[in-house]
Amino acid sequence: MNLRQSGRKVCHQCFSFFKMARRYSLSCSRSGYWDDWLREPAQRKGRQIVRPEFSRTYHFGFHGGASKNQFGSILRRVRLCEEFVDWAKEDLSYLEERTYERLYSSLLDHSVHALSIKEARRALKSNENVVLEYTDFDEFKVLARKLDIMDDEKATIPRTAYKGIVEVRPFEGSLLFLRPSI
């Protein structure tokens, strides 16, 4: 089942995922976009948010809508997940904070650390995961635009960031991590 609203179709997987994941997440009574609301310091309280890698929505309308098609060129490439996953039957123990942090840190540590977009693209095409660092949000925006990914933020938190790290799959497979400089 897919729901349609405001030029978007909602992935049927989301309901199963969020129903199961509510034990890991906070409740939300808000106005506006939920992901913007979650990035506000009053809701975050120093906590991080783990988001599903599959797309929650598929934007099929390119005129109108709440965001006035602000990210249409990027969202046009998003494909709706076709496979059903019963998240209630999946082992999600890796989402426990300590386990997730250990696995995520290991993934970053074992990635190629690139110094430029050109170097990052070369490693990604060789099927390597890549870390590319940014010094501040202005530099993040420059990198994001060059990589043709969303460059917006809310309360200085980039969209989809985990501890300031934004991950994308620019070439079907390997991960690119845009990470703040340590």
C-alpha positions as CSV (number, residue, x, y, z in Angstrom):
1,M,0.0,0.0,0.0
2,N,1.3,3.4,-0.9
3,L,-0.3,6.7,0.3
4,R,-0.2,9.8,-1.8
5,Q,-0.1,13.3,-0.5
6,S,1.2,16.6,-1.9
7,G,3.0,15.1,-4.9
8,R,4.6,12.2,-2.8
9,K,3.9,8.5,-2.5
10,V,4.8,7.0,0.9
11,C,6.6,3.7,0.9
12,H,4.6,0.9,2.5
13,Q,7.7,-0.3,4.3
14,C,7.7,2.9,6.5
15,F,4.7,1.8,8.5
16,S,6.3,-1.5,9.4
17,F,9.7,0.1,10.1
18,F,8.4,3.0,12.2
19,K,5.9,0.8,14.1
20,M,8.8,-1.5,15.1
21,A,11.3,1.3,15.7
22,R,9.2,3.4,18.0
23,R,10.9,1.8,21.0
24,Y,14.1,3.5,19.7
25,S,12.6,6.8,18.8
26,L,10.9,9.7,20.5
27,S,7.2,10.6,20.1
28,C,6.4,13.5,17.8
29,S,3.6,16.0,18.2
30,R,4.5,18.8,16.0
31,S,3.7,21.0,13.1
32,G,5.7,21.2,9.9
33,Y,8.0,18.6,8.5
34,W,8.9,15.8,11.0
35,D,12.6,15.7,10.0
36,D,13.0,19.4,10.5
37,W,11.3,19.2,13.8
38,L,13.5,16.3,14.9
39,R,16.7,18.4,14.2
40,E,15.6,21.2,16.5
41,P,17.8,21.2,19.7
42,A,14.6,21.1,22.0
43,Q,13.8,17.6,20.5
44,R,17.3,16.3,20.0
45,K,18.5,17.0,23.6
46,G,22.0,15.8,22.4
47,R,20.6,12.6,21.0
48,Q,21.2,11.3,17.4
49,I,18.7,10.0,14.9
50,V,19.2,6.9,12.9
51,R,17.2,6.9,9.7
52,P,16.2,4.0,7.4
53,E,18.4,3.8,4.3
54,F,15.3,3.2,2.1
55,S,13.4,6.2,0.9
56,R,10.4,7.1,3.0
57,T,8.7,8.9,0.1
58,Y,8.8,9.0,-3.7
59,H,8.2,12.4,-5.2
60,F,6.2,12.0,-8.4
61,G,5.0,15.6,-8.7
62,F,7.4,18.3,-9.8
63,H,5.1,21.3,-9.6
64,G,3.6,22.8,-6.5
65,G,3.9,20.9,-3.2
66,A,5.0,22.2,0.1
67,S,8.6,22.7,-0.8
68,K,7.9,24.3,-4.2
69,N,10.1,21.6,-5.8
70,Q,13.1,23.0,-4.0
71,F,15.0,19.7,-4.4
72,G,13.3,18.3,-7.5
73,S,16.4,17.6,-9.4
74,I,17.7,15.5,-6.6
75,L,14.4,13.9,-5.5
76,R,13.7,12.9,-9.1
77,R,16.4,10.2,-8.9
78,V,14.9,8.6,-5.7
79,R,13.2,5.2,-6.4
80,L,10.6,3.7,-4.1
81,C,11.5,0.5,-2.4
82,E,9.8,-2.4,-4.1
83,E,10.6,-5.3,-1.7
84,F,8.5,-5.7,1.4
85,V,10.4,-6.3,4.7
86,D,8.6,-7.3,7.8
87,W,10.7,-5.2,10.2
88,A,9.1,-6.8,13.3
89,K,10.8,-10.0,12.3
90,E,14.3,-8.4,11.7
91,D,17.1,-8.5,14.2
92,L,17.6,-4.8,14.9
93,S,19.9,-5.2,17.9
94,Y,22.6,-3.4,15.9
95,L,20.6,-0.2,16.5
96,E,21.3,-0.3,20.2
97,E,23.4,2.7,20.9
98,R,26.7,1.1,21.9
99,T,26.5,-1.6,19.2
100,Y,25.6,0.9,16.5
101,E,28.3,3.3,17.5
102,R,31.0,0.6,17.4
103,L,29.9,-0.7,14.0
104,Y,29.5,2.8,12.6
105,S,32.9,3.9,13.8
106,S,34.5,0.7,12.4
107,L,32.9,1.4,9.0
108,L,34.3,4.9,9.0
109,D,37.7,3.8,10.2
110,H,38.0,1.2,7.4
111,S,36.9,3.7,4.6
112,V,39.2,5.5,2.3
113,H,39.9,9.0,3.5
114,A,39.8,11.2,0.5
115,L,41.1,14.8,0.3
116,S,39.1,15.9,-2.7
117,I,35.9,15.1,-4.6
118,K,38.0,13.8,-7.5
119,E,39.8,11.4,-5.2
120,A,36.5,10.3,-3.5
121,R,34.9,9.6,-6.9
122,R,37.8,7.5,-8.0
123,A,37.7,5.4,-4.8
124,L,33.9,5.0,-5.0
125,K,34.1,3.7,-8.5
126,S,36.6,1.1,-7.3
127,N,33.9,0.0,-4.9
128,E,35.5,1.5,-1.8
129,N,33.6,3.3,1.0
130,V,34.9,6.9,1.3
131,V,35.2,9.6,4.0
132,L,35.4,13.2,2.8
133,E,35.7,15.8,5.5
134,Y,34.2,19.3,5.7
135,T,35.3,22.1,8.1
136,D,32.0,24.0,8.5
137,F,28.5,24.0,7.2
138,D,29.5,26.4,4.3
139,E,32.1,23.9,3.1
140,F,29.5,21.1,3.5
141,K,27.1,23.0,1.2
142,V,29.8,23.4,-1.4
143,L,30.6,19.7,-1.3
144,A,26.9,18.8,-1.4
145,R,26.2,20.9,-4.4
146,K,29.2,19.5,-6.3
147,L,28.0,16.0,-5.4
148,D,24.4,16.9,-6.3
149,I,23.0,15.9,-2.9
150,M,20.7,17.9,-0.6
151,D,22.6,20.8,1.1
152,D,20.0,22.0,3.6
153,E,20.2,22.1,7.3
154,K,18.1,22.8,10.3
155,A,19.7,24.1,13.5
156,T,23.1,23.5,11.9
157,I,22.3,19.8,11.4
158,P,22.5,18.7,7.7
159,R,19.5,16.6,6.5
160,T,20.0,12.9,7.3
161,A,23.1,13.6,9.4
162,Y,24.2,11.2,12.2
163,K,26.7,13.2,14.4
164,G,27.2,15.6,11.6
165,I,28.0,12.8,9.1
166,V,25.9,12.5,6.0
167,E,26.1,9.3,4.0
168,V,25.0,8.7,0.4
169,R,25.4,6.0,-2.2
170,P,26.4,8.0,-5.3
171,F,27.3,4.9,-7.4
172,E,25.0,2.0,-6.3
173,G,26.9,0.2,-3.6
174,S,29.8,2.1,-2.0
175,L,29.1,4.7,0.7
176,L,30.3,8.2,0.7
177,F,30.5,9.8,4.2
178,L,30.6,13.6,4.4
179,R,32.0,14.1,7.9
180,P,32.9,17.2,9.9
181,S,36.6,17.5,10.5
182,I,37.7,16.0,13.8
